Amino acid sequence: MIPYGSHDIQQSDIDAVIDVLKNEFLTQGSQVPAFEQALCDYTGAHFAVAANSGTSALHIACLAAGVGPGDWVWTSVNSFAASANCALYCGALIDFVDIDAQTRNMSISALKEKLAKAEDTGTLPKAVVVVHFAGSSCDMKAISAITEPYGIALIEDAAHALGGEDHQGNKVGRCTYSDMTILSFHPVKAITSAEGGAVTTNCEGLKQKLKLFASHGITRDSKVLNTVDLAKGWFYAQIELGYNYRLSDLHAVLGKSQLERLDTYVSARFEKAQYYHQRLSSLPVKLPMLDVKSAWHLYVVELTEHNRQTVFNVLRENGVGVNVHYIPIHLHPYYQKLGFKKGQFPIAERYYNNALSLPLYPTLCQSDQDYVIAQLEKELT
Ligand SMILES: *Cc1c(COP(=O)(O)O)cnc(C)c1O
């Protein structure tokens, strides 16, 4: 089966991990700060805080933004459930914004309208989590211009988008127009640490909160402890209810080793995306946009409600691991129980009925890609 996504491990990754295995520290050593620094160097953000998954990164980002019981958080309905679950972990209320049919990202006009209504009813969100779907950045400048006057925290879920750029050419993760950006290093993503994630930010205060929430809410900071306690030597203080969301040194060194090849990976993905574009342009399918510098996490074509299931089945039967991204979050049984209804986000629902993710990853070889294309041609012409 040609998978829809696949990671790439090279000897240098293996050597780096083995080195750490022979070191004194398997966790809480020097590898995590080194990986965090490398993420800052790559993205241009001032600070990066590693976490043990993209999901825990989302959770601590919401906590650092001050999200708590009674607050609203909004996110794009076309995403992985984690983009919404993070709000519920904080005891907050979740709502969704429909997508734009072209970008498949949160619709800016829908967001604007929804904010105006929420202002009237006093239900403005504390935070908005935008998702750079498939690796293609949202128009962050336009979105921040809308959310900023309301004082809403803006969090980018860039689990798909490390290595990409926004509409102004800023690296995703630089937080040029947002408070925080979360990254994921799951093996299907741009680079992997097996499991892992991070939050980037330019705000020192947020960085300190992120660190606190990722490590039990415990601090040894001399600015927080009084001099008597500090003099004790052993003393530390738990000042928040935090978690153990730390990344280990083994994971961190793998992530750092992979980060060195990120640009090569993104270029390889882009080349393959362009090739799909050329070869599929005459077929009756809607292709993704090629405008912003996407990280090309996914290559999603849109078929029609009549043929998506058939094409999915035939490709799977013929060894092509096509997939569907995403079931709109509000359609999951858990979210239906919270009161969300089918029909509430019609553009995302229509997109979902037609979407098909084709195999795309840096090591996808041309003959496999030609095979995928030939299978599609056979079904659609
Ligand atoms: C993968 C992913 C996450 C979660 O990341 P994990 O590292 O798997 O916890 C969050 N949001 C989106 C959009 C993702 O694709």
The ligand as a Tripos MOL2 file, in Angstrom:
@<TRIPOS>MOLECULE
LIG
   15    15     1     0     0
SMALL
NO_CHARGES

@<TRIPOS>ATOM
      1 C1         -1.6160   16.2330   14.2960 C.3       1 LIG1
      2 C2         -2.4630   17.3680   14.6630 C.ar      1 LIG1
      3 C3         -2.6260   17.8030   15.9800 C.ar      1 LIG1
      4 C4         -2.1530   17.0190   17.1570 C.3       1 LIG1
      5 O1         -0.8250   16.7200   17.1750 O.3       1 LIG1
      6 P1         -0.2950   15.4360   17.9730 P.3       1 LIG1
      7 O2          1.1860   15.6840   18.0040 O.co2     1 LIG1
      8 O3         -0.6670   14.2300   17.1940 O.co2     1 LIG1
      9 O4         -0.8990   15.4580   19.3320 O.co2     1 LIG1
     10 C5         -3.3300   18.9620   16.2160 C.ar      1 LIG1
     11 N1         -3.8950   19.6500   15.2180 N.ar      1 LIG1
     12 C6         -3.8020   19.2510   13.9420 C.ar      1 LIG1
     13 C7         -4.4320   20.0770   12.8750 C.3       1 LIG1
     14 C8         -3.1050   18.0830   13.6210 C.ar      1 LIG1
     15 O5         -3.0510   17.6720   12.3530 O.3       1 LIG1
@<TRIPOS>BOND
     1     1     2 1
     2     2     3 ar
     3     2    14 ar
     4     3     4 1
     5     3    10 ar
     6     4     5 1
     7     5     6 1
     8     6     7 2
     9     6     8 1
    10     6     9 1
    11    10    11 ar
    12    11    12 ar
    13    12    13 1
    14    12    14 ar
    15    14    15 1
@<TRIPOS>SUBSTRUCTURE
     1 LIG1         1 GROUP 0 **** ****
